[in-house]
Amino acid sequence: MTETTETLEHRLSRIHLALEKEQLEKVDDVLSDLEPAEVALLLESLPPAARISLWERVPGEIDGEVLLHVHDEVRGTLIDDMDHAEIVAATTGLDTTDLAEIFEDLPQQVAADMLRSMDALQRSRLQETLSFEEDSAGRLMRTDTIAVRADVSLETVRRFLRWKEAVPDNTHMLMVVDRDGRFVGVLPLARLVANDPEMAVADLMDSEVDSIKVTMKSTDVATLFQTHDLTSAPVVDESGLLLGRIIIDDIVDVIRENSEQALMNMAGLDEEEDLFAPVMPSAKRRAVWLGINLLTAFLAAWVIGRFEAALDQIVALAVLMPIVASMGGIAGSQTLTLAIRGLALGQISRTNSQWLLRKEIGIAALNGVLWSLVVAVLAVLWFDSIAIGVIIAAALVINMLAAGIAGIVIPLMLKRAGIDPALSGSVILTTVTDVVGFMSFLGLATVFLL
Amino acid sequence: MTETTETLEHRLSRIHLALEKEQLEKVDDVLSDLEPAEVALLLESLPPAARISLWERVPGEIDGEVLLHVHDEVRGTLIDDMDHAEIVAATTGLDTTDLAEIFEDLPQQVAADMLRSMDALQRSRLQETLSFEEDSAGRLMRTDTIAVRADVSLETVRRFLRWKEAVPDNTHMLMVVDRDGRFVGVLPLARLVANDPEMAVADLMDSEVDSIKVTMKSTDVATLFQTHDLTSAPVVDESGLLLGRIIIDDIVDVIRENSEQALMNMAGLDEEEDLFAPVMPSAKRRAVWLGINLLTAFLAAWVIGRFEAALDQIVALAVLMPIVASMGGIAGSQTLTLAIRGLALGQISRTNSQWLLRKEIGIAALNGVLWSLVVAVLAVLWFDSIAIGVIIAAALVINMLAAGIAGIVIPLMLKRAGIDPALSGSVILTTVTDVVGFMSFLGLATVFLL
């Protein structure tokens, strides 16, 4: 009975120091207590040099499992450090589903050799798994399903299981199939052990169970697991033939990755991004996002440039204009974030988006009026001009209304166009709030003050 | 065998239209096929009036389960619509863990009556659960654990289970305890069914299993489940006495909520926020965030105001200054988002934060130089002044370096101070990039151009 009281952060400091001081026994000490997923987290938390030092100390027998648990980008750096033989050794113990996940990250030569060294059955299984689309149920599915027939007795099932010997610990239910191998229901192990051996599987099985089509998208599978409180589910082909099972262990990863994705995408980052990637590739990737944003910044500057006459005569305008743009940006990003989460959860549809838009306009109007009064009073006190106060108040209300509308309309339009609203929504939104903010404030000033 | 092919979005449109046209049989039709968690999602996706209409059609026997699955804020609106008797009816079927989750949201009078109507055992159980801190293992724990002794045979265990009859379908393992009730290991049902009935529990049980202290934080429990691929785990008190079990169904919610939290908090929103909350309370909540941001906007305006002389003489400065501030803000928020995710995963510690800081400075320097060249060329072409090009380039490099440093240092400092970096990080970061951006650009211009 082990107890995990040490936090990752503490363990990380300990192993990092041991690596720096080259106290390799200490490193091995820490490693020996860890699960593969914990080693994966540690590797992800280390700068490149330390990461490779640690990776070389990881026992070969868990290499494959560790590779499975790291993010794609980190996996690439680890595989780069392995020679041909090490890669083959690491991946031989893995089941087909896991191997498929790693397979496409392998150097071509290694992948080809590996396919050649497999027996025909293994090879055809791997190729079948690879033939399913990424992010589909087929890729998540495990094929170590135990299936029984509905017309046999519990006693027969028990004898069968005892004869089979190796029943995976994570088997929580048996699949029940008809004579053609078509899925008809499940028998939870809890029912198998708690009932009279004379009873038939058919009397106890649960046939009201959701079966998952092998082509179903993995995010939809995750939703199904969550809404139906599943821990495992059967996977079937078009004709209902049982192909395998999906277990919740693999679904947890899908759920976590999906939730992280929106956060990372909103900052123009990839969910698989390595926190400790070297400077050069990181800088390259981020350059793209900065470049796109530069375009929108120049657009805003161009708008400001249209009002040089006003800026030339009233310097207060230059001082106050960022306030209008910034308040619009903040208000808009609140609406946008809510809409992005709602869309990700499938909670926004044609029928309720109108209501949502009206609600956000209402909020924008209330907060627009409230804060424009505050800003107006401060502006009047600062620049001793009632006209400037009135103009900034009007511009602020206009921009916050635009922000509320844009925060709903932009993600809906992007979604309809098949573009991830989290990735591009914030750039477009800021463009709107900058342009509307500068244009309304400087425009009103030009009309009424010059 | 049911098949779930209809997406939530489609179902939502269908039920929303039926509610609007008051086709109540159609509403009941949709409802009858749904799991409580799906009904909860539907309720969360409806504007207030439609939500209440739907809630009144939800069959009373799943009311309790539905209340469990909705976010806190929505739960409040649903409970407000129920009368005393309905609440009592809805919550009587729930087990103690679930009841505890709802209990604190109940009107005081109802809660008091409910406690009074319970028998002594129920009441003491509920009070015990409530005595554990929110977000601790004690609150996640279920007490329907089945425990056996290590020295008995599998046959005895089977007879015991058959005698017990009601073994929950989500039982995947039996807990093994010593004669004092202390936890010693687990016996997966898969091993129970696949082995010789003559064998003893001790021969087959897994004693290398992590037990969870009842006081452990629920986020740590979630990490443990993920890193150790658990589907259920025993909960023990200080002395190792078995108190209950935590199952993965409940952990999935913790994982999802934690991931969503960072996304929502970065926009100053609460994770429990109701997408369809009425205008007034939503506006109030968001007003606070806007007010905080207004302070920082005025700080930036004040900085700009220090340079009125420069702005008065060179209008190009007013046109270009938002570019410097905006590029810094974008670069900084990329670094900040990475740091926030890293901190949430526990991947950033004292030992690697130095490396991370150097990396981000390197990236900022590379992208700073790259984009400042682009901006400089465009500025020179636009305003026909080499001096302005040089000055904006220098200011941009300075601000992007400041952004990179602030993106790491701010979240680390907030974390150390016990403040959620996702919630306040972006406001502070924008303040830094605005102030540094305007100050460096206008300051350099004042020194070299006036």
Boltz contact constraints between the chains, C-beta under 6 A:
constraints:
  - contact:
      token1: [A, 1]
      token2: [B, 207]
      max_distance: 6.0
  - contact:
      token1: [A, 2]
      token2: [B, 210]
      max_distance: 6.0
  - contact:
      token1: [A, 4]
      token2: [B, 210]
      max_distance: 6.0
  - contact:
      token1: [A, 4]
      token2: [B, 224]
      max_distance: 6.0
  - contact:
      token1: [A, 8]
      token2: [B, 346]
      max_distance: 6.0
  - contact:
      token1: [A, 9]
      token2: [B, 346]
      max_distance: 6.0
  - contact:
      token1: [A, 9]
      token2: [B, 349]
      max_distance: 6.0
  - contact:
      token1: [A, 12]
      token2: [B, 349]
      max_distance: 6.0
  - contact:
      token1: [A, 13]
      token2: [B, 349]
      max_distance: 6.0
  - contact:
      token1: [A, 13]
      token2: [B, 350]
      max_distance: 6.0
  - contact:
      token1: [A, 13]
      token2: [B, 351]
      max_distance: 6.0
  - contact:
      token1: [A, 16]
      token2: [B, 351]
      max_distance: 6.0
  - contact:
      token1: [A, 35]
      token2: [B, 227]
      max_distance: 6.0
  - contact:
      token1: [A, 35]
      token2: [B, 228]
      max_distance: 6.0
  - contact:
      token1: [A, 37]
      token2: [B, 227]
      max_distance: 6.0
  - contact:
      token1: [A, 38]
      token2: [B, 227]
      max_distance: 6.0
  - contact:
      token1: [A, 45]
      token2: [B, 347]
      max_distance: 6.0
  - contact:
      token1: [A, 47]
      token2: [B, 355]
      max_distance: 6.0
  - contact:
      token1: [A, 158]
      token2: [B, 193]
      max_distance: 6.0
  - contact:
      token1: [A, 161]
      token2: [B, 193]
      max_distance: 6.0
  - contact:
      token1: [A, 161]
      token2: [B, 194]
      max_distance: 6.0
  - contact:
      token1: [A, 162]
      token2: [B, 194]
      max_distance: 6.0
  - contact:
      token1: [A, 167]
      token2: [B, 190]
      max_distance: 6.0
  - contact:
      token1: [A, 167]
      token2: [B, 194]
      max_distance: 6.0
  - contact:
      token1: [A, 169]
      token2: [B, 188]
      max_distance: 6.0
  - contact:
      token1: [A, 169]
      token2: [B, 190]
      max_distance: 6.0
  - contact:
      token1: [A, 171]
      token2: [B, 190]
      max_distance: 6.0
  - contact:
      token1: [A, 172]
      token2: [B, 172]
      max_distance: 6.0
  - contact:
      token1: [A, 188]
      token2: [B, 169]
      max_distance: 6.0
  - contact:
      token1: [A, 189]
      token2: [B, 189]
      max_distance: 6.0
  - contact:
      token1: [A, 190]
      token2: [B, 167]
      max_distance: 6.0
  - contact:
      token1: [A, 190]
      token2: [B, 169]
      max_distance: 6.0
  - contact:
      token1: [A, 190]
      token2: [B, 171]
      max_distance: 6.0
  - contact:
      token1: [A, 192]
      token2: [B, 193]
      max_distance: 6.0
  - contact:
      token1: [A, 193]
      token2: [B, 158]
      max_distance: 6.0
  - contact:
      token1: [A, 193]
      token2: [B, 161]
      max_distance: 6.0
  - contact:
      token1: [A, 193]
      token2: [B, 192]
      max_distance: 6.0
  - contact:
      token1: [A, 194]
      token2: [B, 161]
      max_distance: 6.0
  - contact:
      token1: [A, 194]
      token2: [B, 162]
      max_distance: 6.0
  - contact:
      token1: [A, 194]
      token2: [B, 167]
      max_distance: 6.0
  - contact:
      token1: [A, 207]
      token2: [B, 1]
      max_distance: 6.0
  - contact:
      token1: [A, 210]
      token2: [B, 2]
      max_distance: 6.0
  - contact:
      token1: [A, 210]
      token2: [B, 4]
      max_distance: 6.0
  - contact:
      token1: [A, 224]
      token2: [B, 4]
      max_distance: 6.0
  - contact:
      token1: [A, 227]
      token2: [B, 35]
      max_distance: 6.0
  - contact:
      token1: [A, 227]
      token2: [B, 37]
      max_distance: 6.0
  - contact:
      token1: [A, 227]
      token2: [B, 38]
      max_distance: 6.0
  - contact:
      token1: [A, 228]
      token2: [B, 35]
      max_distance: 6.0
  - contact:
      token1: [A, 229]
      token2: [B, 249]
      max_distance: 6.0
  - contact:
      token1: [A, 248]
      token2: [B, 248]
      max_distance: 6.0
  - contact:
      token1: [A, 249]
      token2: [B, 229]
      max_distance: 6.0
  - contact:
      token1: [A, 255]
      token2: [B, 256]
      max_distance: 6.0
  - contact:
      token1: [A, 256]
      token2: [B, 255]
      max_distance: 6.0
  - contact:
      token1: [A, 256]
      token2: [B, 259]
      max_distance: 6.0
  - contact:
      token1: [A, 259]
      token2: [B, 256]
      max_distance: 6.0
  - contact:
      token1: [A, 259]
      token2: [B, 259]
      max_distance: 6.0
  - contact:
      token1: [A, 259]
      token2: [B, 260]
      max_distance: 6.0
  - contact:
      token1: [A, 260]
      token2: [B, 259]
      max_distance: 6.0
  - contact:
      token1: [A, 262]
      token2: [B, 263]
      max_distance: 6.0
  - contact:
      token1: [A, 263]
      token2: [B, 262]
      max_distance: 6.0
  - contact:
      token1: [A, 263]
      token2: [B, 263]
      max_distance: 6.0
  - contact:
      token1: [A, 267]
      token2: [B, 333]
      max_distance: 6.0
  - contact:
      token1: [A, 267]
      token2: [B, 334]
      max_distance: 6.0
  - contact:
      token1: [A, 267]
      token2: [B, 337]
      max_distance: 6.0
  - contact:
      token1: [A, 275]
      token2: [B, 338]
      max_distance: 6.0
  - contact:
      token1: [A, 275]
      token2: [B, 342]
      max_distance: 6.0
  - contact:
      token1: [A, 279]
      token2: [B, 359]
      max_distance: 6.0
  - contact:
      token1: [A, 279]
      token2: [B, 362]
      max_distance: 6.0
  - contact:
      token1: [A, 279]
      token2: [B, 363]
      max_distance: 6.0
  - contact:
      token1: [A, 282]
      token2: [B, 363]
      max_distance: 6.0
  - contact:
      token1: [A, 283]
      token2: [B, 363]
      max_distance: 6.0
  - contact:
      token1: [A, 283]
      token2: [B, 366]
      max_distance: 6.0
  - contact:
      token1: [A, 283]
      token2: [B, 367]
      max_distance: 6.0
  - contact:
      token1: [A, 286]
      token2: [B, 334]
      max_distance: 6.0
  - contact:
      token1: [A, 287]
      token2: [B, 367]
      max_distance: 6.0
  - contact:
      token1: [A, 290]
      token2: [B, 367]
      max_distance: 6.0
  - contact:
      token1: [A, 290]
      token2: [B, 371]
      max_distance: 6.0
  - contact:
      token1: [A, 293]
      token2: [B, 330]
      max_distance: 6.0
  - contact:
      token1: [A, 297]
      token2: [B, 323]
      max_distance: 6.0
  - contact:
      token1: [A, 297]
      token2: [B, 326]
      max_distance: 6.0
  - contact:
      token1: [A, 300]
      token2: [B, 322]
      max_distance: 6.0
  - contact:
      token1: [A, 301]
      token2: [B, 319]
      max_distance: 6.0
  - contact:
      token1: [A, 301]
      token2: [B, 320]
      max_distance: 6.0
  - contact:
      token1: [A, 301]
      token2: [B, 323]
      max_distance: 6.0
  - contact:
      token1: [A, 304]
      token2: [B, 319]
      max_distance: 6.0
  - contact:
      token1: [A, 305]
      token2: [B, 319]
      max_distance: 6.0
  - contact:
      token1: [A, 308]
      token2: [B, 315]
      max_distance: 6.0
  - contact:
      token1: [A, 311]
      token2: [B, 315]
      max_distance: 6.0
  - contact:
      token1: [A, 311]
      token2: [B, 318]
      max_distance: 6.0
  - contact:
      token1: [A, 312]
      token2: [B, 315]
      max_distance: 6.0
  - contact:
      token1: [A, 315]
      token2: [B, 308]
      max_distance: 6.0
  - contact:
      token1: [A, 315]
      token2: [B, 311]
      max_distance: 6.0
  - contact:
      token1: [A, 315]
      token2: [B, 312]
      max_distance: 6.0
  - contact:
      token1: [A, 318]
      token2: [B, 311]
      max_distance: 6.0
  - contact:
      token1: [A, 318]
      token2: [B, 318]
      max_distance: 6.0
  - contact:
      token1: [A, 319]
      token2: [B, 301]
      max_distance: 6.0
  - contact:
      token1: [A, 319]
      token2: [B, 304]
      max_distance: 6.0
  - contact:
      token1: [A, 319]
      token2: [B, 305]
      max_distance: 6.0
  - contact:
      token1: [A, 320]
      token2: [B, 301]
      max_distance: 6.0
  - contact:
      token1: [A, 322]
      token2: [B, 300]
      max_distance: 6.0
  - contact:
      token1: [A, 323]
      token2: [B, 297]
      max_distance: 6.0
  - contact:
      token1: [A, 323]
      token2: [B, 301]
      max_distance: 6.0
  - contact:
      token1: [A, 326]
      token2: [B, 297]
      max_distance: 6.0
  - contact:
      token1: [A, 330]
      token2: [B, 293]
      max_distance: 6.0
  - contact:
      token1: [A, 333]
      token2: [B, 267]
      max_distance: 6.0
  - contact:
      token1: [A, 334]
      token2: [B, 267]
      max_distance: 6.0
  - contact:
      token1: [A, 334]
      token2: [B, 286]
      max_distance: 6.0
  - contact:
      token1: [A, 337]
      token2: [B, 267]
      max_distance: 6.0
  - contact:
      token1: [A, 338]
      token2: [B, 275]
      max_distance: 6.0
  - contact:
      token1: [A, 342]
      token2: [B, 275]
      max_distance: 6.0
  - contact:
      token1: [A, 346]
      token2: [B, 8]
      max_distance: 6.0
  - contact:
      token1: [A, 346]
      token2: [B, 9]
      max_distance: 6.0
  - contact:
      token1: [A, 347]
      token2: [B, 45]
      max_distance: 6.0
  - contact:
      token1: [A, 349]
      token2: [B, 9]
      max_distance: 6.0
  - contact:
      token1: [A, 349]
      token2: [B, 12]
      max_distance: 6.0
  - contact:
      token1: [A, 349]
      token2: [B, 13]
      max_distance: 6.0
  - contact:
      token1: [A, 350]
      token2: [B, 13]
      max_distance: 6.0
  - contact:
      token1: [A, 351]
      token2: [B, 13]
      max_distance: 6.0
  - contact:
      token1: [A, 351]
      token2: [B, 16]
      max_distance: 6.0
  - contact:
      token1: [A, 355]
      token2: [B, 47]
      max_distance: 6.0
  - contact:
      token1: [A, 359]
      token2: [B, 279]
      max_distance: 6.0
  - contact:
      token1: [A, 362]
      token2: [B, 279]
      max_distance: 6.0
  - contact:
      token1: [A, 363]
      token2: [B, 279]
      max_distance: 6.0
  - contact:
      token1: [A, 363]
      token2: [B, 282]
      max_distance: 6.0
  - contact:
      token1: [A, 363]
      token2: [B, 283]
      max_distance: 6.0
  - contact:
      token1: [A, 366]
      token2: [B, 283]
      max_distance: 6.0
  - contact:
      token1: [A, 367]
      token2: [B, 283]
      max_distance: 6.0
  - contact:
      token1: [A, 367]
      token2: [B, 287]
      max_distance: 6.0
  - contact:
      token1: [A, 367]
      token2: [B, 290]
      max_distance: 6.0
  - contact:
      token1: [A, 371]
      token2: [B, 290]
      max_distance: 6.0
